[in-house]
């Protein structure tokens, strides 16, 4: 028995499923009595397996209650689920996720080679994807890499913004801003992919926040993560080579019904 997360709970990667598995009842795993095996699945392929040493397991007793039993030495280091069972469970998890429309925290069990689902509930610890509804199809179908930087945190504005403030920033900003969790973000993946802009971005942000610099350096170290460098525009300064939409003019804003402001406040 064990737990299946349809999004990696450690990295928040929506494209990676994480499976924890142990012998016996899942209660021992949930309560922390045993260290489970952990399997990672992406796009129908097992990308990581960590086989834990499992010294005991919890079993049901026919008369009622449970009993902790010590596992045989050979079973302690054995893989709990076969590869085919891991992939079957991953497919079942994606089906459940699609049904509910958001990443799921699923408890499962295996008996007589039959997988059964005990319960499923949304994962509550995932931060919303900036610029996208929390829709699993949107989250997984976007093949482009994104690196989002919080605009407000650069300005020491750590509280969530109100909808009206978010709208004003998005209408007037010189480059696209994406909302998520009541905050605004800019996607700097194209800047990191460009050798001309990469050092400027890392150095400027690194001076204001060394932790952001460390995070960006970690992203840069990921082989194959960043897209190919975009074509640079001759004569353009690095700061202006990826312009966003032009800020909305006052003439455009004047076309809106003034009563909208009252409704937003």
TORVO-240775 format. One record per residue: residue in three letters; z, x, y of N, C-alpha, C in turn. Coordinates in pm, whole numbers. Layout:
{ALA {Z X Y} {Z X Y} {Z X Y}};
...
//
This chain:
{UNK {0 85 -118} {0 0 0} {0 89 124}};
{UNK {-26 26 238} {-25 107 358} {-72 31 480}};
{UNK {-115 108 581} {-155 54 711} {-294 105 745}};
{UNK {-374 19 803} {-508 54 849} {-519 23 997}};
{UNK {-554 124 1076} {-582 105 1219} {-733 116 1237}};
{UNK {-794 15 1297} {-939 20 1316} {-978 103 1438}};
{UNK {-881 156 1509} {-902 256 1613} {-793 361 1594}};
{UNK {-830 487 1608} {-734 594 1582} {-614 581 1677}};
{UNK {-493 560 1626} {-377 539 1714} {-333 664 1789}};
{UNK {-379 781 1744} {-340 906 1810} {-436 940 1923}};
{UNK {-567 932 1896} {-667 969 1996} {-724 849 2069}};
{UNK {-696 726 2022} {-750 602 2079} {-901 592 2061}};
{UNK {-957 670 1970} {-1102 665 1944} {-1135 538 1867}};
{UNK {-1211 448 1932} {-1246 320 1869} {-1345 335 1755}};
{UNK {-1408 450 1743} {-1509 470 1638} {-1450 528 1510}};
{UNK {-1323 563 1514} {-1257 624 1398} {-1149 531 1345}};
{UNK {-1155 499 1216} {-1049 423 1151} {-949 520 1092}};
{UNK {-822 483 1096} {-716 566 1040} {-641 485 934}};
{UNK {-630 542 814} {-565 474 702} {-445 556 656}};
{UNK {-328 493 650} {-209 553 590} {-186 487 455}};
{UNK {-161 567 352} {-148 511 217} {-37 581 141}};
{UNK {40 502 66} {146 557 -18} {157 478 -147}};
{UNK {221 536 -246} {243 465 -372} {355 362 -355}};
{UNK {349 255 -433} {453 154 -428} {436 60 -310}};
{UNK {545 -4 -271} {542 -103 -163} {527 -35 -27}};
{UNK {462 -107 64} {440 -53 197} {565 -41 281}};
{UNK {671 -108 240} {796 -104 317} {849 39 331}};
{UNK {832 120 226} {879 259 232} {802 338 336}};
{UNK {674 309 350} {591 378 448} {629 335 590}};
{UNK {642 203 610} {672 151 743} {809 197 791}};
{UNK {905 205 699} {1041 243 737} {1058 393 752}};
{UNK {955 470 714} {962 615 728} {1027 687 612}};
{UNK {1047 618 500} {1109 683 384} {1016 786 319}};
{UNK {886 763 330} {789 853 266} {685 896 368}};
{UNK {628 1013 345} {515 1060 424} {386 1015 356}};
{UNK {302 938 424} {182 885 359} {65 982 364}};
{UNK {-32 959 276} {-163 1020 293} {-226 959 418}};
{UNK {-309 1036 487} {-381 985 603} {-529 1017 587}};
{UNK {-611 913 600} {-756 928 589} {-821 879 718}};
{UNK {-924 951 763} {-1000 911 881} {-1143 880 839}};
{UNK {-1195 767 887} {-1330 724 852} {-1407 696 980}};
{UNK {-1528 751 988} {-1616 725 1103} {-1757 698 1053}};
{UNK {-1813 586 1097} {-1950 548 1061} {-1972 551 910}};
{UNK {-1874 499 835} {-1889 490 691} {-1873 621 617}};
{UNK {-1821 724 684} {-1802 855 622} {-1657 900 640}};
{UNK {-1598 953 535} {-1463 1008 545} {-1471 1142 616}};
{UNK {-1409 1152 733} {-1420 1274 812} {-1294 1360 803}};
{UNK {-1186 1305 749} {-1063 1384 738} {-972 1321 634}};
{UNK {-909 1406 552} {-810 1360 454} {-691 1456 456}};
{UNK {-572 1398 469} {-450 1478 464} {-361 1420 355}};
{UNK {-348 1496 247} {-271 1450 132} {-127 1498 147}};
{UNK {-35 1404 159} {105 1437 179} {177 1452 45}};
{UNK {291 1520 49} {379 1527 -68} {470 1406 -66}};
{UNK {458 1323 -167} {530 1195 -172} {630 1202 -288}};
{UNK {756 1220 -256} {857 1243 -361} {908 1114 -424}};
{UNK {911 1005 -347} {963 878 -399} {870 764 -362}};
{UNK {890 650 -426} {816 528 -395} {908 409 -414}};
{UNK {878 302 -345} {959 180 -351} {884 75 -434}};
{UNK {952 18 -533} {890 -80 -621} {973 -208 -625}};
{UNK {903 -319 -650} {972 -448 -664} {1037 -457 -802}};
{UNK {1149 -525 -807} {1221 -547 -932} {1201 -692 -974}};
{UNK {1175 -714 -1103} {1146 -849 -1153} {1259 -946 -1123}};
{UNK {1382 -898 -1128} {1497 -986 -1103} {1518 -1014 -954}};
{UNK {1442 -945 -870} {1457 -961 -726} {1500 -831 -661}};
{UNK {1459 -810 -538} {1495 -689 -467} {1397 -576 -493}};
{UNK {1436 -456 -453} {1349 -339 -467} {1429 -222 -524}};
{UNK {1354 -122 -571} {1415 -5 -633} {1337 119 -592}};
{UNK {1408 224 -550} {1345 351 -516} {1337 437 -641}};
{UNK {1216 484 -672} {1196 568 -789} {1137 702 -748}};
{UNK {1181 807 -816} {1123 939 -792} {990 949 -866}};
{UNK {891 1002 -798} {758 1014 -858} {749 1139 -944}};
{UNK {664 1132 -1045} {641 1248 -1130} {578 1360 -1047}};
{UNK {605 1486 -1082} {553 1599 -1002} {403 1592 -978}};
{UNK {326 1554 -1079} {180 1549 -1062} {139 1440 -964}};
{UNK {215 1331 -960} {180 1219 -872} {221 1247 -727}};
{UNK {318 1335 -708} {368 1360 -573} {260 1417 -481}};
{UNK {169 1495 -536} {64 1555 -453} {-73 1493 -482}};
{UNK {-76 1380 -553} {-202 1315 -585} {-251 1232 -468}};
{UNK {-382 1217 -456} {-441 1132 -353} {-418 987 -391}};
{UNK {-363 908 -298} {-326 770 -329} {-450 684 -354}};
{UNK {-548 690 -265} {-669 610 -277} {-788 698 -313}};
{UNK {-871 650 -403} {-997 718 -431} {-1091 703 -312}};
{UNK {-1188 792 -301} {-1279 787 -186} {-1349 651 -176}};
{UNK {-1390 595 -288} {-1459 465 -286} {-1366 356 -232}};
{UNK {-1237 365 -267} {-1141 266 -218} {-1117 283 -68}};
{UNK {-1116 407 -21} {-1100 433 122} {-1214 369 201}};
{UNK {-1337 388 155} {-1453 333 225} {-1457 181 216}};
{UNK {-1415 125 102} {-1411 -21 89} {-1309 -80 184}};
{UNK {-1194 -14 197} {-1091 -62 290} {-1139 -50 434}};
{UNK {-1212 56 465} {-1265 73 601} {-1364 -38 635}};
{UNK {-1450 -73 541} {-1546 -182 565} {-1472 -314 586}};
{UNK {-1369 -337 508} {-1290 -459 523} {-1223 -462 661}};
{UNK {-1174 -347 705} {-1111 -339 836} {-1207 -371 949}};
{UNK {-1331 -322 941} {-1430 -352 1044} {-1464 -501 1045}};
{UNK {-1468 -561 928} {-1496 -705 922} {-1386 -785 990}};
{UNK {-1261 -748 965} {-1148 -816 1027} {-1149 -793 1178}};
{UNK {-1178 -671 1220} {-1183 -637 1362} {-1290 -721 1433}};
{UNK {-1406 -734 1372} {-1513 -813 1432} {-1473 -960 1442}};
{UNK {-1403 -1009 1341} {-1360 -1149 1342} {-1266 -1178 1459}};
{UNK {-1170 -1089 1482} {-1071 -1112 1588} {-1117 -1061 1724}};
{UNK {-1219 -976 1727} {-1276 -933 1854} {-1203 -821 1924}};
{UNK {-1112 -751 1855} {-1042 -638 1916} {-987 -549 1805}};
{UNK {-956 -422 1836} {-902 -331 1735} {-776 -387 1670}};
{UNK {-763 -364 1539} {-656 -428 1462} {-563 -327 1394}};
{UNK {-437 -368 1383} {-333 -300 1306} {-313 -384 1180}};
{UNK {-357 -333 1066} {-366 -412 943} {-275 -355 835}};
{UNK {-197 -441 772} {-118 -402 655} {-192 -449 530}};
{UNK {-205 -360 432} {-283 -389 313} {-208 -344 187}};
{UNK {-253 -393 74} {-199 -346 -54} {-310 -347 -158}};
{UNK {-292 -268 -261} {-390 -255 -369} {-319 -278 -502}};
{UNK {-366 -376 -578} {-309 -406 -710} {-422 -443 -804}};
{UNK {-422 -382 -922} {-526 -409 -1022} {-666 -388 -963}};
{UNK {-678 -282 -882} {-806 -244 -821} {-860 -350 -726}};
{UNK {-770 -436 -675} {-810 -539 -579} {-735 -518 -448}};
{UNK {-810 -505 -340} {-750 -489 -208} {-711 -625 -151}};
{UNK {-591 -633 -97} {-544 -757 -35} {-490 -724 104}};
{UNK {-510 -816 197} {-461 -799 333} {-332 -879 349}};
{UNK {-227 -811 392} {-97 -877 411} {-89 -941 549}};
{UNK {-130 -867 652} {-133 -923 786} {-223 -837 875}};
{UNK {-265 -895 987} {-347 -823 1084} {-307 -868 1223}};
{UNK {-295 -773 1313} {-258 -804 1451} {-325 -703 1543}};
{UNK {-341 -735 1671} {-406 -641 1763} {-323 -513 1780}};
{UNK {-392 -402 1799} {-324 -278 1836} {-287 -289 1983}};
{UNK {-159 -277 2013} {-111 -303 2150} {-99 -176 2233}};
{UNK {-121 -59 2174} {-98 66 2246} {-226 128 2301}};
{UNK {-341 65 2280} {-467 121 2328} {-487 90 2476}};
{UNK {-525 192 2552} {-556 168 2693} {-696 107 2703}};
{UNK {-715 10 2793} {-848 -54 2805} {-956 48 2839}};
{UNK {-1074 27 2786} {-1187 115 2817} {-1235 83 2958}};
{UNK {-1236 180 3050} {-1282 152 3187} {-1424 98 3189}};
{UNK {-1443 -9 3267} {-1576 -63 3286} {-1628 -148 3174}};
{UNK {-1546 -175 3072} {-1592 -255 2958} {-1485 -354 2919}};
{UNK {-1528 -471 2877} {-1434 -566 2820} {-1382 -508 2689}};
{UNK {-1263 -547 2649} {-1207 -497 2524} {-1277 -568 2408}};
{UNK {-1405 -537 2395} {-1489 -596 2292} {-1531 -486 2197}};
{UNK {-1505 -503 2068} {-1528 -395 1974} {-1676 -359 1964}};
{UNK {-1765 -456 1980} {-1907 -425 1973} {-1949 -338 2091}};
{UNK {-1899 -371 2213} {-1930 -289 2330} {-1874 -149 2314}};
{UNK {-1751 -140 2263} {-1684 -11 2254} {-1753 82 2156}};
{UNK {-1806 29 2046} {-1864 115 1944} {-2015 133 1958}};
{UNK {-2084 39 2026} {-2229 48 2035} {-2274 146 2142}};
{UNK {-2186 180 2236} {-2220 274 2342} {-2219 415 2283}};
{UNK {-2337 472 2266} {-2346 603 2202} {-2326 718 2300}};
{UNK {-2324 689 2430} {-2310 794 2530} {-2164 838 2544}};
{UNK {-2139 968 2558} {-2002 1014 2583} {-1962 988 2727}};
{UNK {-1836 958 2748} {-1785 933 2883} {-1654 1009 2901}};
{UNK {-1635 1063 3020} {-1509 1129 3056} {-1463 1066 3187}};
{UNK {-1360 983 3179} {-1315 907 3295} {-1197 977 3363}};
{UNK {-1206 988 3494} {-1099 1044 3576} {-1042 933 3664}};
{UNK {-911 920 3667} {-847 817 3748} {-855 854 3896}};
{UNK {-918 766 3973} {-932 790 4117} {-796 782 4186}};
{UNK {-718 682 4152} {-591 660 4219} {-493 774 4195}};
{UNK {-492 829 4074} {-397 936 4046} {-429 1061 4128}};
{UNK {-556 1080 4162} {-591 1192 4249} {-536 1172 4390}};
{UNK {-510 1046 4426} {-456 1014 4558} {-306 986 4552}};
{UNK {-242 1019 4438} {-99 995 4417} {-66 846 4421}};
{UNK {-164 762 4383} {-142 617 4374} {-130 582 4226}};
{UNK {-9 583 4175} {10 567 4031} {28 422 3987}};
{UNK {53 332 4081} {70 191 4045} {-65 124 4024}};
{UNK {-65 17 3946} {-188 -59 3926} {-231 -123 4058}};
{UNK {-363 -136 4076} {-419 -194 4197} {-439 -344 4178}};
{UNK {-441 -416 4289} {-468 -559 4284} {-620 -582 4278}};
{UNK {-662 -696 4224} {-806 -722 4209} {-885 -708 4338}};
{UNK {-829 -752 4451} {-901 -742 4577} {-925 -595 4614}};
{UNK {-822 -512 4597} {-838 -370 4626} {-941 -304 4537}};
{UNK {-942 -341 4409} {-1042 -287 4317} {-1182 -326 4361}};
{UNK {-1199 -452 4402} {-1331 -500 4445} {-1379 -425 4569}};
{UNK {-1291 -402 4665} {-1329 -332 4788} {-1374 -190 4756}};
{UNK {-1298 -121 4673} {-1335 15 4637} {-1469 18 4565}};
{UNK {-1491 -75 4473} {-1616 -76 4397} {-1735 -109 4485}};
{UNK {-1715 -192 4588} {-1825 -229 4677} {-1860 -117 4774}};
{UNK {-1764 -34 4811} {-1787 63 4918} {-1794 207 4870}};
{UNK {-1764 234 4746} {-1763 373 4697} {-1904 429 4690}};
{UNK {-1915 560 4708} {-2045 627 4707} {-2098 650 4566}};
{UNK {-2013 631 4464} {-2059 644 4326} {-1990 537 4243}};
{UNK {-2045 503 4129} {-1988 392 4050} {-1842 417 4013}};
{UNK {-1762 312 4026} {-1623 316 3984} {-1601 206 3881}};
{UNK {-1525 239 3778} {-1505 147 3666} {-1358 110 3657}};
{UNK {-1332 -19 3641} {-1194 -68 3635} {-1143 -69 3492}};
{UNK {-1015 -39 3478} {-951 -44 3348} {-801 -39 3365}};
{UNK {-730 -138 3313} {-585 -137 3324} {-534 -145 3466}};
{UNK {-609 -211 3554} {-567 -223 3693} {-587 -96 3773}};
{UNK {-671 -5 3724} {-697 121 3793} {-846 148 3795}};
{UNK {-888 239 3882} {-1030 273 3895} {-1057 414 3843}};
{UNK {-1171 428 3780} {-1210 555 3721} {-1353 589 3759}};
{UNK {-1383 719 3763} {-1521 765 3775} {-1555 841 3647}};
{UNK {-1679 828 3605} {-1726 895 3484} {-1784 1031 3524}};
{UNK {-1718 1139 3482} {-1761 1273 3521} {-1836 1344 3409}};
{UNK {-1874 1271 3303} {-1947 1335 3193} {-2077 1402 3241}};
{UNK {-2159 1335 3327} {-2280 1403 3375} {-2249 1530 3455}};
{UNK {-2139 1529 3530} {-2101 1648 3607} {-2061 1762 3515}};
{UNK {-1989 1730 3408} {-1947 1834 3314} {-2066 1890 3236}};
{UNK {-2168 1806 3216} {-2286 1852 3142} {-2373 1945 3227}};
{UNK {-2357 1940 3357} {-2438 2021 3447} {-2369 2154 3476}};
{UNK {-2429 2267 3441} {-2366 2397 3471} {-2339 2416 3620}};
{UNK {-2425 2359 3705} {-2409 2378 3849} {-2288 2304 3903}};
{UNK {-2255 2191 3842} {-2144 2110 3893} {-2015 2127 3815}};
{UNK {-2026 2179 3695} {-1910 2185 3605} {-1796 2266 3666}};
{UNK {-1824 2387 3711} {-1718 2473 3763} {-1656 2416 3889}};
{UNK {-1741 2357 3974} {-1688 2297 4097} {-1591 2185 4065}};
{UNK {-1631 2097 3973} {-1546 1984 3937} {-1414 2030 3877}};
{UNK {-1421 2121 3780} {-1300 2167 3712} {-1206 2238 3810}};
{UNK {-1262 2321 3897} {-1177 2395 3991} {-1114 2305 4095}};
{UNK {-1192 2209 4148} {-1138 2120 4251} {-1028 2031 4194}};
{UNK {-1056 1968 4079} {-955 1881 4019} {-837 1962 3966}};
{UNK {-865 2083 3918} {-758 2166 3864} {-658 2210 3968}};
{UNK {-702 2225 4092} {-610 2264 4198} {-511 2153 4229}};
{UNK {-556 2028 4221} {-467 1916 4252} {-382 1877 4133}};
{UNK {-433 1900 4011} {-358 1860 3891} {-396 1953 3776}};
{UNK {-313 2053 3746} {-344 2146 3636} {-360 2078 3501}};
{UNK {-292 1965 3480} {-304 1896 3352} {-444 1838 3334}};
{UNK {-504 1789 3444} {-641 1739 3436} {-736 1854 3405}};
{UNK {-711 1969 3466} {-795 2086 3435} {-787 2119 3286}};
{UNK {-665 2118 3230} {-649 2148 3088} {-723 2046 3002}};
{UNK {-715 1918 3043} {-783 1813 2967} {-935 1831 2972}};
{UNK {-987 1866 3089} {-1131 1887 3103} {-1177 2008 3022}};
{UNK {-1097 2112 3019} {-1132 2230 2940} {-1133 2197 2791}};
{UNK {-1043 2107 2750} {-1042 2064 2610} {-1170 1988 2576}};
{UNK {-1214 1903 2669} {-1338 1828 2648} {-1457 1924 2641}};
{UNK {-1459 2023 2729} {-1570 2118 2731} {-1576 2200 2602}};
{UNK {-1462 2215 2537} {-1458 2293 2413} {-1508 2215 2293}};
{UNK {-1527 2084 2307} {-1576 2003 2196} {-1725 2027 2176}};
{UNK {-1761 2086 2068} {-1901 2117 2042} {-1982 1989 2021}};
{UNK {-2090 1976 2096} {-2180 1862 2081} {-2133 1734 2145}};
{UNK {-2020 1736 2217} {-1971 1612 2276} {-2048 1573 2402}};
{UNK {-2069 1669 2491} {-2133 1638 2618} {-2283 1619 2602}};
{UNK {-2343 1532 2684} {-2488 1510 2677} {-2562 1631 2731}};
{UNK {-2694 1640 2705} {-2772 1750 2763} {-2764 1746 2915}};
{UNK {-2772 1862 2977} {-2762 1870 3122} {-2875 1792 3187}};
{UNK {-2844 1705 3285} {-2949 1630 3354} {-3034 1721 3440}};
{UNK {-3155 1678 3468} {-3245 1756 3553} {-3187 1762 3694}};
{UNK {-3173 1882 3746} {-3118 1899 3880} {-3226 1874 3984}};
{UNK {-3189 1809 4093} {-3282 1782 4201} {-3288 1904 4293}};
{UNK {-3406 1964 4310} {-3417 2084 4394} {-3367 2056 4536}};
{UNK {-3287 2150 4586} {-3241 2139 4723} {-3121 2050 4743}};
{UNK {-3080 1980 4640} {-2965 1890 4655} {-2837 1967 4630}};
{UNK {-2734 1935 4705} {-2605 1999 4683} {-2543 1943 4558}};
{UNK {-2456 2020 4490} {-2396 1973 4365} {-2325 1840 4381}};
{UNK {-2265 1815 4495} {-2189 1692 4512} {-2278 1570 4522}};
{UNK {-2408 1592 4555} {-2496 1478 4579} {-2604 1463 4473}};
{UNK {-2594 1535 4362} {-2701 1531 4265} {-2693 1412 4171}};
{UNK {-2580 1344 4169} {-2569 1223 4088} {-2516 1111 4175}};
{UNK {-2598 1065 4268} {-2548 963 4359} {-2531 830 4288}};
{UNK {-2431 756 4329} {-2412 621 4277} {-2487 524 4365}};
{UNK {-2465 395 4347} {-2530 297 4431} {-2483 309 4574}};
{UNK {-2573 280 4667} {-2537 289 4808} {-2425 191 4840}};
{UNK {-2331 230 4929} {-2224 137 4965} {-2280 8 5020}};
{UNK {-2212 -101 4990} {-2257 -231 5040} {-2247 -235 5192}};
{UNK {-2350 -283 5258} {-2350 -288 5404} {-2274 -411 5452}};
{UNK {-2236 -408 5580} {-2165 -523 5634} {-2255 -645 5637}};
{UNK {-2388 -621 5654} {-2479 -735 5654} {-2477 -805 5519}};
{UNK {-2472 -725 5412} {-2467 -784 5279} {-2337 -859 5257}};
{UNK {-2226 -797 5299} {-2097 -861 5279} {-2085 -989 5361}};
{UNK {-2153 -995 5475} {-2144 -1113 5560} {-2204 -1236 5494}};
{UNK {-2288 -1215 5394} {-2349 -1329 5326} {-2252 -1402 5235}};
{UNK {-2138 -1341 5205} {-2042 -1404 5116} {-1964 -1513 5189}};
{UNK {-1920 -1609 5114} {-1839 -1718 5168} {-1701 -1662 5205}};
{UNK {-1658 -1673 5332} {-1527 -1619 5372} {-1411 -1677 5293}};
{UNK {-1428 -1796 5238} {-1317 -1857 5163} {-1283 -1779 5037}};
{UNK {-1377 -1692 4993} {-1350 -1612 4873} {-1227 -1524 4894}};
{UNK {-1211 -1471 5016} {-1099 -1382 5045} {-967 -1455 5021}};
{UNK {-959 -1577 5070} {-836 -1654 5051} {-805 -1680 4905}};
{UNK {-909 -1700 4826} {-889 -1726 4683} {-844 -1601 4609}};
{UNK {-885 -1483 4657} {-849 -1360 4590} {-707 -1314 4621}};
{UNK {-655 -1352 4737} {-522 -1306 4778} {-414 -1380 4698}};
//
